[in-house]
């Protein structure tokens, strides 16, 4: 098999190519994108080919090209790739050789990549999310106060036209909601998550599209960390210091989980008791994040076990073991 380490840029890429069996370096070269040089090079390769690159933005056309040619594309964690290089000298040639060395040594930090169809569904959710955020700029009370202001003629016209644009968001969001519901009902994992109180089609679909195969996460703590719901930490020696949540990962899914807290605590007695207890001790903001984390953990176990909400959360006093810890925490 031919192994290629690729340092990918917008206009060009630097490659280092070797034979997997012998480890012999065959080629180091810079390939231009706009002139078609990169297309011609990959089309001319014979036999099985594996290309490794760092996770980056504008690679969809490159991904489609390799899939069309039957070549294998591995995308790696940029931070882990960078951490494996201790030298301070950074060049495109060194970066390509580093990726090649990691591939040959079987140490390449490959990450999961969603399919093109799943990425397109993510765009549906992101588009709806942005429109909803625009609509939330004005509350009903704030809009009433705005319309009651005495303004000059041109300022008044600007206000009226902007409010008309705001009103046009409602039918667009309603249409997107119907599309999200249809897509969620086509997926068994999203339908399963919707059995949990407070979890609707938007949250369930966004969750399953963000995390991918549930087997990627051996423990529920990994889900909390992946979604940025775990606390940041700066500890040393005997001193342990934790701060606010890390806010890493998918911001939309984290926002949706926090928005789902109030509907969930209204319908779930155990969550309501936990929320009220934490709100009394730590305040309302910390309580919301803690319950959002517990929701993520519950959703993880629902997908992991294939159990619906009624099967997962049992009544107190039941001799059967529950999969969810009754005490939420930020850790």
C-alpha positions in Angstrom: 0.0 0.0 0.0 1.1 3.5 -0.8 1.0 5.8 2.3 0.9 9.6 1.8 1.3 12.2 4.5 -0.3 15.4 3.4 0.0 18.9 4.8 -3.1 20.5 3.3 -3.6 24.2 2.5 -6.3 26.1 0.7 -4.3 26.6 -2.6 -1.8 23.8 -2.4 -0.6 20.7 -0.5 2.8 19.3 0.5 3.0 15.5 0.4 5.5 12.9 1.5 4.9 9.4 0.0 6.3 6.0 1.1 5.7 2.3 0.6 4.0 0.7 3.6 5.9 -2.6 3.3 9.4 -1.2 3.1 9.0 2.2 4.7 11.0 3.7 1.8 10.4 7.4 1.1 9.3 7.5 -2.5 8.5 11.2 -3.1 8.3 14.6 -1.5 6.4 17.2 -3.6 4.2 20.3 -3.5 0.9 19.9 -5.5 -1.0 23.0 -6.7 -4.8 22.9 -6.5 -6.0 25.5 -8.9 -4.0 24.2 -11.9 -5.3 20.7 -11.5 -1.9 19.3 -10.5 -3.3 17.6 -7.4 -6.2 16.0 -9.3 -3.8 14.6 -12.0 -1.4 13.3 -9.4 -4.0 11.3 -7.4 -5.7 10.0 -10.6 -2.3 8.6 -11.7 -1.7 6.5 -8.5 -2.2 2.8 -8.9 -3.1 0.3 -6.2 -4.4 0.9 -2.7 -3.6 4.3 -1.4 -4.0 5.8 2.1 -3.8 9.6 2.6 -3.5 11.2 6.0 -4.2 14.9 6.8 -4.9 17.0 9.8 -8.4 18.0 10.5 -9.0 21.3 8.7 -11.7 23.3 6.9 -11.8 23.3 3.1 -11.3 19.6 2.3 -14.7 18.5 1.0 -13.6 18.6 -2.6 -10.5 16.6 -1.7 -12.6 14.0 0.2 -14.9 13.6 -2.8 -11.9 13.2 -5.2 -10.3 10.4 -3.1 -13.6 8.6 -2.6 -14.2 8.7 -6.4 -10.8 7.2 -7.1 -11.2 4.6 -4.4 -8.3 6.0 -2.2 -8.6 5.9 1.6 -8.6 9.2 3.5 -7.7 9.4 7.2 -8.3 12.6 9.1 -6.3 13.1 12.3 -6.6 15.2 15.4 -4.6 18.3 14.8 -3.7 18.9 18.5 -2.4 15.3 18.9 -0.4 15.4 15.7 1.2 18.7 16.8 1.9 17.4 20.2 3.9 14.5 18.8 6.4 16.9 17.3 8.9 18.4 19.8 11.1 20.4 17.4 10.5 24.1 17.1 11.2 24.3 13.4 7.9 24.1 11.5 7.8 23.8 7.7 5.3 22.3 5.3 7.9 19.6 4.4 8.3 18.7 8.1 4.6 18.6 8.7 4.0 16.2 5.8 6.8 13.9 6.9 5.5 14.0 10.5 2.0 12.8 9.3 3.7 10.1 7.1 5.8 8.9 10.1 2.7 8.6 12.3 0.9 6.6 9.6 3.8 4.2 9.1 4.2 3.8 12.9 0.5 3.1 13.3 0.3 6.0 15.7 -1.9 8.3 13.5 -4.7 9.9 15.7 -7.5 9.1 13.4 -10.9 10.8 14.2 -14.4 9.9 13.3 -15.8 11.8 10.3 -19.6 12.1 9.6 -20.9 11.1 6.2 -21.7 13.8 3.6 -25.4 13.1 4.3 -24.9 13.6 8.0 -23.0 16.8 7.4 -25.8 18.1 5.2 -28.3 17.4 8.0 -26.1 19.3 10.4 -26.5 22.3 8.1 -30.3 22.0 8.5 -29.9 22.2 12.3 -27.4 25.0 12.2 -29.6 27.0 9.8 -32.6 26.6 12.1 -30.4 27.4 15.2 -29.2 30.7 13.7 -32.7 31.8 12.7 -34.0 30.9 16.2 -31.2 33.0 17.8 -32.2 35.9 15.5 -35.8 35.6 16.6 -34.8 35.6 20.3 -33.1 39.0 20.0 -36.4 40.6 20.9 -38.7 39.4 23.7 -42.4 40.1 23.5 -42.1 42.8 26.1 -39.0 44.3 24.4 -40.8 44.5 21.1 -43.7 46.2 22.7 -41.4 48.8 24.2 -39.6 49.3 20.9 -42.8 49.9 19.0 -43.8 52.4 21.6 -40.8 54.7 21.2 -41.2 58.0 19.5 -38.7 58.1 16.6 -37.9 60.3 13.6 -39.4 59.4 10.3 -36.4 57.5 8.8 -35.6 55.8 12.1 -39.3 54.8 12.4 -39.2 53.3 8.9 -36.0 51.4 9.7 -37.7 50.0 12.8 -40.8 48.9 10.9 -38.9 47.2 8.1 -36.6 45.4 10.5 -39.6 44.1 12.5 -41.2 42.9 9.2 -38.0 41.0 8.5 -38.2 39.5 12.0 -41.8 38.4 11.4 -40.7 36.5 8.3 -38.6 34.2 10.4 -41.6 32.4 11.9 -42.8 30.6 8.8 -39.2 29.8 7.8 -38.5 28.3 11.2 -41.8 26.4 11.1 -40.9 24.8 7.8 -37.4 23.8 9.2 -39.1 22.3 12.3 -41.2 20.1 10.1 -38.1 19.0 8.2 -36.2 18.3 11.4 -39.2 16.2 12.7 -39.3 14.1 9.5 -35.5 13.5 9.6 -35.6 12.6 13.3 -38.5 10.1 12.8 -36.4 8.3 10.2 -33.7 7.5 12.7 -34.3 4.9 15.4 -31.7 6.4 17.7 -33.4 9.9 17.6 -36.8 8.4 18.1 -35.5 6.5 21.2 -34.1 9.7 22.7 -37.4 11.5 22.2 -39.0 9.2 24.8 -37.2 11.2 27.4 -39.2 14.1 28.8 -38.1 17.5 27.5 -36.1 16.0 24.6 -37.7 16.9 21.2 -36.7 16.1 17.6 -34.3 19.1 17.4 -32.3 18.1 20.5 -32.3 14.4 19.7 -31.3 14.7 16.1 -28.5 17.2 16.9 -27.2 14.9 19.7 -27.0 11.8 17.5 -25.4 13.7 14.6 -22.8 15.3 16.9 -21.6 12.2 18.7 -21.8 9.7 15.9 -21.4 6.0 16.8 -22.0 5.7 20.6 -19.3 3.0 20.8 -16.7 5.8 20.4 -17.3 6.7 24.0 -16.4 4.0 26.6 -17.8 6.0 29.5 -20.4 8.6 30.1 -17.8 11.1 31.3 -16.4 11.1 27.8 -19.7 12.4 26.5 -19.7 15.3 29.0 -16.2 16.2 28.1 -16.9 15.9 24.3 -19.8 18.4 24.7 -17.9 20.8 26.9 -20.1 20.2 29.9 -17.2 19.1 32.2 -15.4 21.7 34.4 -12.1 23.1 33.4 -9.3 22.2 35.7 -5.9 23.5 36.7 -4.5 21.3 39.5 -1.0 20.6 40.7 0.3 18.6 43.6 -2.1 18.6 46.5 -4.0 21.6 45.1 -7.1 20.8 43.0 -8.7 23.8 41.3 -11.7 23.5 39.0 -13.4 26.3 37.1 -16.3 26.9 34.8 -17.3 24.3 32.2 -14.7 23.9 29.4 -17.2 24.9 26.6 -15.4 22.7 24.1 -17.1 20.7 21.4 -20.4 21.4 19.6 -21.8 24.7 20.9 -25.3 24.2 19.4 -25.8 20.8 21.1 -24.6 22.2 24.4 -27.1 25.1 24.0 -29.9 22.8 23.2 -29.3 20.6 26.2 -29.3 23.6 28.5 -32.5 24.8 26.8 -34.0 21.4 27.4 -33.5 21.6 31.2 -36.7 23.4 32.1 -39.0 21.2 30.1 -37.3 18.1 31.5 -37.4 19.2 35.1 -41.1 20.1 34.8 -41.9 16.5 33.7 -39.3 14.4 35.6 -39.7 14.4 39.4 -36.1 13.2 40.1 -34.6 15.8 37.9 -36.8 18.5 39.4 -35.6 17.6 42.9 -32.0 17.5 41.8 -32.4 20.9 40.1 -34.1 22.5 43.1 -31.4 21.2 45.5 -28.6 22.4 43.3 -30.2 25.7 42.7 -30.5 26.3 46.5 -26.9 25.3 47.1 -25.1 26.7 44.0 -27.4 29.0 42.2 -29.6 28.7 39.1 -26.8 28.8 36.5 -24.8 26.0 38.0 -28.0 23.9 38.5 -28.9 24.3 34.8 -25.5 23.1 33.6 -25.5 20.2 36.0 -28.9 19.0 34.8 -27.9 19.5 31.2 -24.9 17.2 31.9 -27.2 14.7 33.5 -29.4 14.8 30.4 -26.4 14.1 28.2 -25.4 11.2 30.4 -29.0 9.8 30.3 -29.1 10.1 26.5 -25.7 8.3 26.3 -27.0 5.4 28.3 -30.2 5.2 26.3 -28.2 4.9 23.1 -25.7 2.5 24.7 -28.3 0.2 26.2 -31.1 0.6 23.6 -33.5 1.3 26.5 -36.3 3.8 26.3 -36.8 6.4 29.1 -39.3 4.3 31.0 -36.9 1.4 31.1 -33.8 3.5 31.9 -35.1 5.5 34.9 -36.9 3.2 37.4 -39.0 4.2 40.3 -37.3 4.7 43.7 -37.1 1.6 45.7 -37.1 -0.8 42.7 -34.8 -3.7 43.2 -33.6 -3.4 39.6 -30.4 -1.5 39.1 -30.6 1.9 37.4 -28.0 2.9 34.7 -28.0 6.5 35.8 -26.5 7.9 39.0 -29.1 9.6 41.1 -26.7 12.4 42.1 -25.7 14.8 39.3 -22.4 16.6 39.6 -20.2 18.9 37.5 -17.2 16.6 37.7 
